[in-house]
Amino acid sequence: MARSPEGLVFTGFLFLGMGIGLLLGRVAVGTLIGMGLGFLAMALIRARSG
C-alpha cells in the first residue's frame, strides 16, 4: 500500500512559511501563509490521485 505525501507536503509548506516569516520578522503571518499553501497543495494532490 503506497502512502500519499499529503502530510509531508503540508508540513513542508508550513515550515517554509515559518522560516520566511522568521526572516522577515513576521512569524505568525508566514505560518498562516504556509498553512494556506499547504492546504491548497494537499487538495491538489488529493484531486490528482482520485
N, C-alpha and C positions, 0 to 999 in steps of 0.2 A: 504494500500500500504506500503510494507516494504521498508525501506531505506537501501541503501548499505553503509557499513562502510568505503568506499574507502577514503573519505576525512579525516576521523579521523585517519586512518592508515597512510596516507601521513603526516599529521600534527604531529602525534606521532613520526614517524621516523625523521622528520625534527628537532623537539625539542630535541630528544635524541642525534642526531648528534651534535647539537649546544652545548648541555650540556657537551658531551665528549670533543668536541673541546675546550670549555672554560676551562675544567680541564687540558687539555694538552697545553693550550696557543696557539691554532690554530683554532679559531672560524670559520674562512672562510672555511678552509678545512673540518672541522666537519660538517658544514652546507651543503656543496656540497655533501659529502658522505651521509648525512641523506636524502637529496633530491633524490639522485640516488636510495637509498634503498627504499624510499617511492614510487617512480615511479614504481620500479620493483614490489613492493608489490601490488600496485594498479592494475598493469597489470595482476598479478596472480589472484587477486580477480575477476576482470572482466572476465578472461578466465574461471574460475570455475563457475561463475554464468551464463555464456552464454550470 
